[in-house]
């Protein structure tokens, strides 16, 4: 059994596009390959946000397949796979007409027996997290559904009951214990765990809690792990639209405790939540006066964290950045200015999401490589950037002369 978590779909295999279509039927679908430049398309109608991960996983068991999940323009929550031997694409709608919102994209987790688990929920509603588990290994046709009511409203009775995003992590060194992270009560990062492969779950707990200087202040979280005994986190103070000094922080979990970059314990799992400034400051917007937003976190071959983020001197300038912990300090590097947001704002309308960048992701198999979507002329194109330990960067175009934007 071999699996690789892909935060970004393998660009050379397929791309996701988004456009409107009529309601799809809730059945197993064969999807014809639709070319986009020289790439195969997993779906002609799919979207996702970047705060539920993993969105795609390569799993090698009986088959060699890349699995992914998305929400389409009818609000259908869908999973699918690309078979690397047969070149076949199959999809399955898990929830039809669920919600037309890209925040709802599913997050994926493979169990040791080859069954896929899928987690998703609605956007900012008092709605349960939904857990789908394959009935048979590597078979997307049949699933078991479970509703997870994880927000502990007895403990957090003064907070608003809300749920968004999902990030499952399994640690083999903790007897395959599964940790599930989501944006929960009061829009705060929450965590629950399961010690029986998702049959039962602990009550959710807030584990990051910034000062509540305004209603529903929400740190944005990215999370990954080594799959054995360590979970790493990168997060913000809040949303850049509401934070003039939105910084980036780092911490990790191991053996029941939270630690900063210097391996100093800053908290105990399941007790008091972490205040952002207890963690390590990767990018300090209180100094630069340029707010930021987190995009990705990975772990290099030495176990050191690598982080991708965007900083905004203003909303018209989205500067992609790459940060790496070298064992002693954080090294930050500016890559390129992508210009402004990617949503196409109608004339006479103020853009409601001016900090929606094209996107930047780290290659989790080789953290010296990032893929980003930058505005070139009038179109967002995908580029590969590679560094030799910060000496210099080499850039290659993955897409060029596109007619439509390539984002996220």
N, C-alpha and C positions, 0 to 999 in steps of 0.2 A: 504494500500500500504506500502510495506516495501522493502528497498533496502540497500544493503551493497556493497560498492566499494571494490573489491578485486584487489590489486596490483599484487598478485600472484594467479594463479589458485589454488583452493583447492586441495592440493596434494593428499588427501585421496579420492578424487572423480575422478580426471583424470589428465593426464600429456600430455604435448605437445612434440612430437618428430619431427624430420626433416629428410626427405630423398627425393630423386628425384622420380618423377612420371611423367607420360604423362599429357598433358594439360587436365584440367577438363572442363566440359561444364558449361556454365553459367545458372544453374538451381538449384532448391531446391533439396538437396541431402540427402538421408538417409545414415548414416555412421554406419557400423558395429563396435561394440566395439572390439578393439584389445588390448589384455592384455599386460601390461608392469609391470612385477612383479605381484603384486596383484591389480593393478590400472586399471581403465577404461581409455581409450584413447579418447579424444575429437576429435582428428584428427591424422592420421598417417603421416601427411605432413604439418607441420606448424612451423613458427618461428616468433620471435619478438625481438625488441630492448627494452631497459628499460627506454627510455626517452619519450614515449607516454603513458599516463595513463588517466583513468583506462583502463587496458587491459581486465579486467573481472569484472562483476557486478552480484551479486545475487539480483534478483528482485522477490518480492512476491506480485502478484496482483490476477488475475484469476488463474494463475499458479504459481508454485514454481520452478523457473528456474535460472540457472547460465548461463549468456551470456558472450561470449568472442569473440575476433577478432584476426586474424593473417594473415600473408602472406605466401603462399606456394611456393614450388620450381619452379612453373611455373610463379610466379609473380601474382597470383590471390589474390585479397584482399577478405577475407572471414570473415563472422560472423557466429556464431553457438551458440546453447544452449544445456544444459543438463537439462532435466526435472527430478526433484527430486522425483516425485511421479511415473510417468510412466517409468522412467529410459531411456526414449527416447533421442536420440541425433539427431539434425537436423542442417544442415548448409546451407548457402546461399552465393554464390559468388556475391560480389557487383561490382567489376571491374575485368574482366578477362585479363590476360596477362599484368598487369599494370606495374610492375617493379620487377625484381628478386633482392630484397633488403630488409633485415630485418628491416631497418629503417622506412619502410612504414607501419608498423602495425597500425591498427585503434585504436582510443581511443573512449570510450563509455560514453554516458550520457543519463539517463532516464529523460523524461519530466514528469510533474505531472499527465498527462493523461495516462501514461503507454506506450507511444511511445518512442522507442529508437532512439537516434541520434548517428551517427558515423562520426568521422573526421579522415582524413588521407591525405597525400600528398606524392610526390616523394622526394628522398633524394638529398638535396643540388642543386635543380634546380629552375629556374624561372618558377614555376608551381603553379597553384592555390591550396589552401586548398580545399578539397572536403568534402561536408557535405551531408550525407544521413540521411533521416528521415523516420521512419516507417509511412506508410499510415494508418495503423490500430494498435491499442495497442497490444503488445505482439505477433506480427505477423511478422516474418522475411521474408515472401514471397514477400512483395510488398513495394517499397521504392520510395521516391522523392529525386532526386539528385539536388544539387546546387553547382556551382563553386564560391568560395570565393576568390576574388582578394584583399587581405587585406594589402599587403605591399604598403605603401604610397611613391611611387617613385618620387612624386613631392617634398615632404618634405625631402626625403633622396636621392636626385638625385646623390650625390657623392658616395653613397654606392652601393654595388653589390646586385642585386635582386635575392634572394634565399629563399627557404622555406624548412623546415624539421620539423618533429614531430608535435604533437598536444596534448594539455591538456585542456579539457573543464571543467569548474567549474560553478555550478549554486548555487546562494545564495537565499534562500527563504525569508530572511529578507530584501532583496532588490527587492521584487516583482518578484522573479524568474529571475532576471537578469543573463545572461550567460556571463561568461568571457572565452575567448579562448586565450590560451598561445601557442606560437610556436617559433621556431628558424627562424627568418626572415632576414630582410635586414642586410647585412654585417655579417651574422651568429650571430646576437645578439638576446637575448630574447625579444620577442614582445608580445603585448596584444591588443585585440579588444574586444568589448562587444556588446551584443544584448539585447534589452529590449522588444523584441517581439517573443521570443522563436525561434530565428534563422531565422526569415523572412528577417531581415536586420541587417547589422553590421556596427560598427564605423570603421573609418580608423585606421589601425594598428599603434602602437607607440612602439618604443624601451623603455623598462622600466628598463633594467639593462645595463650599458655601462661601461666596464672596459677601462683603458687606452689602446689606440690603438697602442701598441708597435710593433705589427707585423700585417700583412695583415690577415683579416678574423678571428681575435681572437674571440673565441666562449666560453662563459661561459656555463656550463652544468647545467640544471635546473631540480629540482623535486618539485612538487607542490601538495598539497591536501588542504582540507578545512573541517570545521565543518558543511558545508552545509547550514548554516544560515547567518552568518555575517562576517566570518573570513576566509582568505586564507593564508596558510603558505607556505614559500618557502625555499628551500636549494639549494645553487648553488656554482659554482667554479669560479676561475679566468679564466680558459680555459680548454684545453685538456691536460691531463697529458703527452702525448707524446711531447707536445711543451712547457710545463711549468715545470721547475725544482722545483718550489715552489708553487704548486697548492693547495690552501687552500679551506676550506669549510666555507660558510657563511649562516646566517639565517636572515630572516625578515618576517614580516607578513603584510597583508593588512586588514584594517577595516575602514568602514565609510569614504572612500575616501582618506585615508592616509596610508603610509607605516611606520612601527614601527620596532625597534630592540627588542632584548630579554628583555631589561629593560623597555619596553613600552614607549620609547622615540620616538617621531615622527621624521622620517628622510627624508620624502618626501611626495609629494602630487600626487595622481594618475592623470595621463594625462599631467603632466608638465615635469620637467627635470628628466631624468633617474637617477636611483640610481647607485652610484659608489660602487663597492663591499665593500670597507673598511668603508663605511657609515653603513653597516649592521653589525650584531654581528658576530664575528669570533668564529666559533665552533671548528675548527681545524686549527692551524696556522703552515703552512709548512715553513714559513720564519724562524721559531724557530727550528723545528725538522729537517729541510732539507730533509724530506721525502714527496714527492708529494702525492696527494690523488685524489680520484674520488668519486662523490656522487652516492648513490644507492637508497635511499628511505627516505621519511619523513612521519611521522604520528603525531597524537595528542593524548595524553593520557587522562585518565578519568578526570583529573583536568584541561585540556585545555593546558597543557604544551607540547612543541614540543619534538619529539624523532627522531633521525636521524641515519641512517646506512650508512657507507662509507667504503672505502678501502684505506689503505695507502701503499706506495711502498718504502721501504728503497732502493730497486732496483727492476728491472722488474722480477726477479726470485722469489721474495717474495711478495705475496699479503696478507696483514694482514687485516682481517675483524674487523671493529670497530663499537661501539655502543655509541651514545652520547645522553644525556638527560638533558634538562633544568629543574632544581629543584625549580625554582622560584627565585633563587639567583645567580646561576652559572651553567655553563656547566660541566657535569661530563662525561668524556670519558673513555671507557673501551675497551681494546684489547681482542678479542675473540679467534681467532685462525689464524695461518698462513696456507693459502691454497696452498702455493707453487706458481708456475708460471701460466701463461695464459692458457685458455682452448683450443684455436684453435690448431689443429694438424699441426704443421709447417713442410713442406716437407724438407728433408735433403738438405743442401746446400743453403737454403733460410733464410734470416733474417726475423723474424716474424714482419709483418707490424702493428699488434695490440697487443703489449706485455702487455697492461693494461686491456685486456678483462678477467675479473675474472669470476668465475662460477656464482656468484651472491649472494646477501644478501638482504632479505626483512623483514620488520616488520609486525607482525600480527596487523592490524589496529583495531581489536576488543579487543586485549589484548597486549599492547605495551611492556609488559615484555617478550614477546616471539618473537624470530626471526627465520627465516628459511634461511639456507645458503647452498651453494654448494661448497664443499671443496674437494681437491684432496686427496684421500685416496688410498695409493699404486699408481696405475696408472690410476684410474678412479675417476671422480668427482661424489660424492655421496651427497644426500640431508640430512641435519641434522636439528633438532629442538633444539634451545638453549633457555633456560628460566631462568630468574633471579628473585630473591626476593629482589628487590631494591638494587642491586649491592653487596649484602652480599656474594652471590656465584652464580654460574651458573650450571644448570643441562642440560645434553646433551642426546638427544635420536636420534637414527638413523631412518630416514624415508625410505631411500633406503640403501641397502647393497649388496655386491657381484654382483653388476651390470656388465653387459657386455659392456654397452655403457655409455657415459657421461650423467649426468643429470645436465643441466645448465639453467640459467636464469629463 
